[in-house]
Structure formats: structure tokens, C-alpha cells
Amino acid sequence: MDKLDLLADKLDFVYKKEEAPGDIRSLVAICLNYWYLFCIGIVVCVIATFVYIQYEPSKWNISSKIIVEDEKNSPTKALTNGVNSDLASLFDIKSNADNEVKVLKSRSLIKRVVYLLDLNIHIYDNNGFRKAELFDEAPFKINIGYKTDKLVPANYTLEVLNSNTFRLVNDKSAESVTGSFDKAVSLHQYNLTLHKTQYFKPEGEYKIGVQTPKQVEKELDENLGVGLDDKQATVIDLNLSYSNPERGRVILQKLMDVYLQNNLANKIRIADSTMKFIDKRLVVVGAELGKVEKNLEQYKVKNGISDINAQSKALIEGANAYQSKLNDNEVQLAIANDLYKYVSDEANPQVVPSSLITKDMAFGTAINGYNEMLLRKEQLRLTLTDNSVIIKNLDQQIELARQALVTSLSNYRNSLHVSQSAFKKQNATIENKITNAPVKERIYLDYAREQSLKQDLYLFLLQKREETAISQTATLSSCRILDDADADEKPFAPKKSLLYLIGAIAGICIPAAGLSIKELLNTRINTKADINKHTSVPLFGEISRGDKRSKSLVYNDSRSAVAEEIRALRTSLKYVTDNKKGSNVIMFTSSMSGEGKSFISLNLGNSIALTGKKVVLLELDLRKPKLLKNIGMKDDYGFTNYVISPEGCVDCLVKPFETNPNFFYISSGPVPPNPAELLMDGRLKTLIEDLKKKFDYVIIDTAPVGLVSDALIIEEFVDVTFYVVRQNYTLKTQLGIVNDLHRTKKAKHMYLIVNDIEMRTNTITGYGHGYGSYGYGSPYEDTNSSKVADWLKKIKMNVW
């Protein structure tokens, strides 16, 4: 490595040691630079939030509680010996409170409430900014008569004309109808009748919304919350969110009332079905018991039997124990047979009384499920026809449940038959021991056994009939309202503080996102990190943006930041040139026109000349020569004339600047048709060799190397190449040209100079040295800056 490269490495060390800004720090600094966008964003978003809050209707929370009574302690279960509660514990049926939660959220219950309260009809006050729903304070009530089952949602504007008439306008179809209060107004889908209330005023404008019932059901289901207060308790919490607290309270209260009515009606229906079944069986069993008693009476009269022989007393007592078991078994078998016939009637499915079974409840779950589906079908038939798809699907489910129940009953009967066979076998053993008993006594015993069986069955049915009758009269719902529906004092939505906070955050995030996207989509060089990322060519210097963008000498204002940066380039130049060896030919080029190479070459040459060095500026941009023209110099005789004319001389080309006796220039001359060929002429080498002897520095301004190859032709005669890039102007992809020139050694000792750096953002971009802080003038210094700007400037300095 030669001395020039070592000096260049020393120079480059100054810039490479500077810390490259991190992505987050860079983004924060950019945001601080555009603080006014964030202020505007926060103000706009907060105003938008205010408008939203004024427009969005308030929502209240309405709450209530329902307690589900313990089935085992209820009056009905006390009368029926707690049979159903025993079934629940036997078959591990889920808690009744969990089932009631599902019932309260059921679609059929919500649909019933919507129908009873006409919840698909809404009245809004259209006189203010916020369209609030009216209910108890509404100036009129609406009765609706539907003409079709398929409703289409519609919104109407109602204008009260006077105390008797109004105008109704459909907002969508612009249909206008004039009607009178207390008289039906015929519309396409329904008839509306408006009745005045005590809040009526003979003027004003209102909105009327008519939704489909399904829409209201869905909204009510979404806003209704039902859940257990505690898993260990049976208290159900109900919560409803609604825009009108009074109407929400009425809705929730009606929901609980309808639920309790349905619960009570189901219990009464089950009791009625059980009573009907017992009455039928009492008639049959009573007739059988009468026949057995009559036969026994006739036998006793015929055989003159008044008492049982004392000799067989002990034997009979031993047989009674097994007889009692057999009687119980036969009672259950008789009931099971009757239930089997009852359920087997597929043409007339009825509710099955499960309370008649006192032993072996293996099919209890099937009976309960079957009864629930029958009750469900009866409820749906109030609003649906038998041809409805829902009814048909439910019929199929009922038939499957009935078949499962028949199978369970058949299995139960079989188990009873097996038990009966065992009891009879044991009785046969005892009967063998009484073979010596008188024939009359044995016949009497058979009659007595049959009578006992029929009598026990008859008494059992009578007992159940009385229990069912008392239960039917004193039937109470298993649930009761613990707390009536009540609304909170204040609405829970919209939450103003939260919305304002969200608005303020949005006012910060939106500009930040916009700036991030802007930086992400930026394809031009903006920061020093962009240069370090795309090229390894050393950075020689930086030039700030001046107050005047023209290519002129800046030394008229020697205290400006640009003038000081030009001096910094002049100072650093000694590290890359060596006058003792004649290494004083400097070339300026760039990627494209407008990057400032001519401006920098002109001012650097002028700065060097002020130190007493003789400098000549050679304009070799033969295609678009503008440098000398921009500063008002004549271009009558230049390099083109010199090459074309054989007798041209160097002294004729060199002309002095009037403002600096040590600074000279050579113009490009007229624009030639073949500039590349002129530069390849041997006289260029002769000219440069001659200038090197006469001047300390030869500065060459060339055409952009990214557009034409003129600079590469001249490169073999130069010692140092300065490649000028411009902030927010040079494309990042154009640094590939720099890399190619550096990698292929097409340019010797090449360095980068960044031009047109914005002083306001120099701490953001990673450029600049803050000259204004050391007494050098800055075109952007504002003596009347606000306190906010000073405060943000201090923050940026601390962040960076």
C-alpha cells in the first residue's frame, strides 16, 4: 500500500469511527424532527374521538339474578320421595343449574321475548346530534300488523306536522306517506298505528327502525350474558347491554318472567300426564282386586273356613318372607309391563311418568330425555306447523328415544322375570315342606297371596295418585327471581377516557407509521448508514445545503456552514495528495447531473487558492458545460478549441478569476459533436502535464460517469477521484457504479463527498458537524424559534 492509501485510511478513520445510528434511534430522531405532524395527528384524532363519542349512543348494563332451588329440598320432591333427585345422583346427571343456563340462552326463549315486546321496532330522537333510542319517554307508541312473514329491514324518518298528522318517509326508497295518529298507515310490509303518549309534542323529527326478528334475536343473544355466580352455588347471573336502560330492564325482566312461566308449565304438564296414567291403572287393578276378593270369599263360604290352621302358622310365616319379595317383584313387573304397553304405542307418544318406578332406575335417563323432547315439541307447535323441518327432525329424535326406551323397558322386564324365577324356586322349596298341609289350606293360601298382590298394587297406585294430586295443586317453579332487573346509574360505554387515550395513541402511531413507510420506500441516499451499507468506498467530506442553491462561490459569506465545510475539505486534501511528487490532479464526477460536483470543484479550488496555492479549474464536461456559465464567466475559447486547433496554446486557455488572483480556469469551449473522441486526443495528456508544472493543483470537472464514459477516459491522468453524491437525490442503486469503479480499479484513490445535506436534519441523517454551535453562521438558525422547537431540539440532541 502506497503513502496515498495510508493517508486515505487515516482520513477514513475519522468517519468510520462515527457511530452508525440504530434503526430505532433513527426512527425516534426522525419523528422528533417532524414533531408538528404528531401534534396535528393528535389534535385531529382527539377531535375525531370527540365526534365519535358524541355520535355513538351510550350503553347501560342491566343485571339480575335467578336462583335454582335444590331439587331434593323442593316441596314437589318431598311429596314424591325425591325420586328424580335420586335418579340424578344415581346416573350422575349434570347440575340442574347448568341446564337452566342453557335454557335462558335458548333461541326459543329469546324469540318469545322479542315477539311479546316488539323488540324489532325502535324509535329514535332525530332532533339532536346523537340519535338516542326512546322507550318510556317516547312521544308515541307503535302497533304493527305484519302482512308478510319475510320482512326486509327498513328505516323511516317521521316528521310531526301537527297534533294530529305526521309524514313518514322511507330513507331508502324515498317513499312518503302522510298519516294520522291512532289510525293505521298502510305500508308495503305492514300496517303501522301510532298512539300518542303523555310526552307527545306537536313538532319534531324522529327515526323509526323496523328490523327482522332474527336480527333482533341475534343482537339480543350477543348482548345477553348468562352464567353461574359460583360453581358451588346455583345462582345464575344475567347481564344485558342495551342503549336504553329502561327498555333493557323491561327486556331482562320479561325474559325471566317467560322463563319461570315455561318452567312451571312443564312441571304441571308432567303432573297431569302422571295423574292420567294412574287413573287408568286404578280402574284395571281395582277390577282385578275385586274379582280376587270375591273368589276368596266364595271359597271360604264353600269350605267353611273362618281362620288359618294353627298347625301351619309357623310354616306360613317362613314362606311370607319370600312371598313378600315375590310380591314386590311382581308389582314392579306389572308396572313395567304397563309402561311397556304405554310406550309401545308409537301412534300416540305421551309423557312417561318416571315417578312410578322405585327400583332399578337403569332407564331413568332415557325417560327424562324422552319427556323433555315431547315437551319441546309441544312448545314449538305453538309457533310452527307439523310440516316444519324442525318439528319433523324432532319427531325423528322422539321416535329414536321411544325405541331406546322400549329397549330399556324390555331389558328391565327380563331382569324382573329372572328375579321372579328365583323367588318362585325358593317358594317351591317351602311348598314342598307344606305338602302335608290340608288341601283346603293350601288353596286358601293361594287365594290369599293373589289378593295380597293385587291389594299392594292397588294401594301403591292410590298413594301415588294422592301424592300426584297434592303435587299438581301445589306445584311451584324450581327457580325464582333473586334480584329483579336493574340498570346501573351510569353507562359503561363509550368509555371516554379510554377512547381519548386510544385517539391520542392513534395520533402518534399514524404519523409514525407514515414516516416509517416513507423511509422504507425511500430509494435515495438519506443517511450515512445508507452509504456504509451499499459501499465500502471511504467518505471524504460533507457539504451542507446553503441558503442559495445556485452554483456560485460561497466565500462571500465566509462564516457560513458551507464555507467552513469547504475549508474542512481543503484541510483533508493534504492526506490524499502529495505536491512534492506532483500528485495534484483532482477529478470530480458523479452518477448523474445535478449532484453538485461542479459546485464543489469550483469552491474547493477557490478555497485552496486563498491559501496561496495556484489552482486551475479545468471544465471537461463537454456535453453540458454549465459551471462557468452559471457564475457569469465567458466561454468563448476553451478546451474544444484547443484540441481542434493545431496551433492552440495553453497560455491562451488559462484565464484568471477576478475575485482571486491565484485561481484560474479553463472553459470547455463550444459543445462538440464528438466529445469522447476529443478527450481521447493526445493533446489532453499534454495539456494536463503542462498544467501540473505551472499550478499546484489541477481540478477537473467532468461529465457524470453514470451516464457517459468521459470521466473514465480522463481518469488515467488524475491522482485522486472525488465521487459526489447528493442527499435525497442520488439513488442507492447508483452506489453500485461506485463499487464497480472501486473493485475494478477503474478509478484510482476514489473518495465520496456527500452534498446538499439538510442542516435541520444533520443529527438525524448522521451527517454534519454542528458548525452553528461554534459560532459559524447557519442559514437555518432561527432567533425567533418557539419554546417547543427549542425543547424538541434539546430532546433530539439527547437522543442522538
Disulfide bonds with the S-S distance in Angstrom:
Cys649-Cys652 2.35
